[in-house]
């Protein structure tokens, strides 16, 4: 049994336990994501970290787009994961094609009940929930040029460092 399920079961049996403290809240990075998107994002980040990747969410790219999740592998591979919370989200958002030139591998992450047949076959697929993600299939790998890889790594590193600084010193005088 998953630990959070055990915790909820114990909470329901104990009148002295504060439910708000014992639940496992999902916090959206900037408040723009739906609850479903935030849950999928957290599961994807957990799965990528389990694979050894460093992860940055909502990363602004050079083309003005913003990637939902970017993973940097120990070997320097860059993965972008585009989250789709429902079929309508997938059907109305075609900007994901602009992410391909900024990563070695492009994945879609969806909830387990998503109609996966609509996801392009050359993209990777993850099924995710708030606790983790399962890699269903890998994508076609398109290696970045050296110049684009360097630019992406600098963007990734700067975003991670600035977010860490903001976390350590919330009053530092800058916003992300």
C-alpha positions as CSV (number, residue, x, y, z in Angstrom):
1,X,0.0,0.0,0.0
2,X,1.3,3.4,-0.9
3,X,2.5,5.5,2.1
4,X,0.1,8.4,1.4
5,X,-2.8,5.9,1.3
6,X,-1.7,4.4,4.6
7,X,-1.4,8.0,6.0
8,X,-4.9,8.9,4.9
9,X,-6.3,5.7,6.3
10,X,-4.6,6.4,9.6
11,X,-5.8,10.0,9.5
12,X,-9.4,8.8,9.1
13,X,-9.1,6.6,12.1
14,X,-7.5,9.1,14.4
15,X,-9.5,12.1,15.7
16,X,-6.3,13.9,16.9
17,X,-4.6,14.1,13.5
18,X,-4.8,17.4,11.5
19,X,-6.0,16.4,8.0
20,X,-4.4,19.5,6.4
21,X,-0.9,18.6,7.5
22,X,-1.1,14.9,6.6
23,X,-2.3,15.2,3.0
24,X,0.2,15.4,0.3
25,X,-0.4,18.7,-1.4
26,X,0.6,19.5,-4.9
27,X,1.8,23.0,-5.5
28,X,1.7,24.6,-8.9
29,X,4.9,26.5,-9.9
30,X,3.2,29.8,-10.8
31,X,-0.5,29.2,-10.2
32,X,-1.4,29.0,-13.9
33,X,-1.6,25.3,-14.1
34,X,-4.8,23.4,-13.5
35,X,-4.9,21.0,-10.6
36,X,-4.6,18.0,-13.0
37,X,-1.6,19.6,-14.8
38,X,0.1,20.3,-11.5
39,X,-0.3,16.7,-10.4
40,X,1.0,15.3,-13.7
41,X,3.9,17.7,-13.5
42,X,4.9,16.6,-10.0
43,X,4.7,12.9,-11.0
44,X,6.9,13.5,-14.1
45,X,9.4,15.4,-12.0
46,X,9.6,12.6,-9.5
47,X,10.1,10.0,-12.3
48,X,12.8,12.0,-14.0
49,X,14.6,12.5,-10.7
50,X,14.4,8.8,-10.1
51,X,16.2,8.4,-13.5
52,X,19.0,10.7,-12.3
53,X,17.8,13.8,-14.2
54,X,17.9,17.3,-12.8
55,X,14.5,19.0,-13.5
56,X,13.3,22.5,-14.1
57,X,9.6,23.3,-14.7
58,X,8.1,26.1,-16.8
59,X,11.4,26.9,-18.5
60,X,11.4,29.8,-21.0
61,X,13.0,28.9,-24.3
62,X,14.8,31.1,-26.8
63,X,11.8,31.0,-29.1
64,X,9.5,32.5,-26.5
65,X,7.8,29.3,-25.6
66,X,7.8,27.8,-22.2
67,X,8.4,24.1,-21.7
68,X,6.4,22.4,-19.0
69,X,9.2,20.2,-17.7
70,X,12.9,20.0,-18.8
71,X,15.1,17.2,-17.6
72,X,18.9,17.2,-17.9
73,X,20.4,13.8,-17.7
74,X,23.7,13.0,-16.0
75,X,25.2,12.7,-19.5
76,X,23.9,16.0,-20.7
77,X,20.9,14.9,-22.7
78,X,18.0,17.3,-22.6
79,X,14.4,16.0,-22.4
80,X,11.3,18.2,-22.7
81,X,8.0,16.9,-21.4
82,X,4.8,18.5,-22.6
83,X,1.9,17.9,-20.2
84,X,-1.6,17.5,-21.6
85,X,-4.3,17.4,-19.0
86,X,-7.1,16.4,-21.3
87,X,-7.9,15.7,-25.0
88,X,-9.1,19.2,-25.6
89,X,-5.8,20.6,-24.2
90,X,-4.0,18.4,-26.8
91,X,-6.3,19.3,-29.7
92,X,-6.2,23.1,-29.1
93,X,-2.4,23.5,-28.4
94,X,-0.1,23.0,-31.3
95,X,2.9,24.9,-29.9
96,X,4.6,21.6,-28.8
97,X,6.1,21.2,-32.3
98,X,8.3,24.2,-31.5
99,X,9.9,22.4,-28.6
100,X,11.6,19.7,-30.8
101,X,14.5,22.0,-31.7
102,X,15.3,22.6,-28.0
103,X,15.7,19.0,-26.9
104,X,17.2,15.6,-27.7
105,X,13.9,13.9,-26.7
106,X,10.3,15.1,-26.6
107,X,7.8,13.4,-24.5
108,X,4.1,13.9,-23.7
109,X,2.9,13.2,-20.2
110,X,-0.8,12.5,-19.7
111,X,-3.1,11.0,-17.1
112,X,-3.7,7.2,-17.3
113,X,-7.2,7.7,-18.7
114,X,-6.1,9.9,-21.6
115,X,-6.8,8.6,-25.2
116,X,-3.1,7.9,-26.0
117,X,-3.7,7.0,-29.6
118,X,-3.7,10.7,-30.5
119,X,-0.1,11.3,-29.3
120,X,2.3,11.4,-32.3
121,X,4.2,8.1,-32.6
122,X,7.6,9.9,-32.9
123,X,7.1,11.5,-29.5
124,X,7.7,9.7,-26.2
125,X,4.8,8.9,-23.9
126,X,4.5,8.9,-20.1
127,X,1.5,8.1,-18.0
128,X,1.6,10.1,-14.9
129,X,-0.3,11.0,-11.7
130,X,0.7,13.0,-8.6
131,X,3.0,10.2,-7.3
132,X,5.1,9.3,-10.4
133,X,5.1,8.5,-14.1
134,X,5.6,5.4,-16.2
135,X,7.5,5.6,-19.5
136,X,5.3,3.9,-22.0
137,X,7.4,4.5,-25.0
138,X,10.5,6.4,-26.0
139,X,10.6,9.1,-28.6
140,X,12.6,9.4,-31.8
141,X,15.9,11.0,-30.7
142,X,17.0,14.1,-32.5
143,X,20.4,15.3,-31.1
144,X,20.9,19.0,-30.5
145,X,23.6,20.9,-32.2
146,X,26.5,21.9,-29.9
147,X,25.5,25.6,-30.0
148,X,21.8,24.8,-29.1
149,X,22.9,22.4,-26.4
150,X,25.1,25.0,-24.8
151,X,22.4,27.6,-25.0
152,X,19.8,25.2,-23.4
153,X,22.3,24.2,-20.6
154,X,22.9,27.9,-19.8
155,X,19.2,28.6,-19.7
156,X,18.6,25.6,-17.5
157,X,21.5,26.4,-15.1
158,X,20.5,30.1,-14.8
159,X,16.8,29.3,-14.1
160,X,17.8,26.7,-11.5
161,X,20.3,29.0,-9.8
162,X,17.8,32.0,-9.8
163,X,15.0,29.8,-8.3
164,X,17.3,28.5,-5.7
165,X,18.4,32.0,-4.7
166,X,14.7,33.1,-4.6
167,X,14.0,30.1,-2.4
168,X,16.9,30.9,0.0
169,X,16.1,34.7,0.0
170,X,12.5,35.4,-0.9
171,X,13.2,39.2,-0.5
172,X,16.1,39.3,-2.8
173,X,14.4,41.7,-5.1
174,X,13.8,39.7,-8.3
175,X,11.0,37.6,-9.8
176,X,11.2,34.6,-12.0
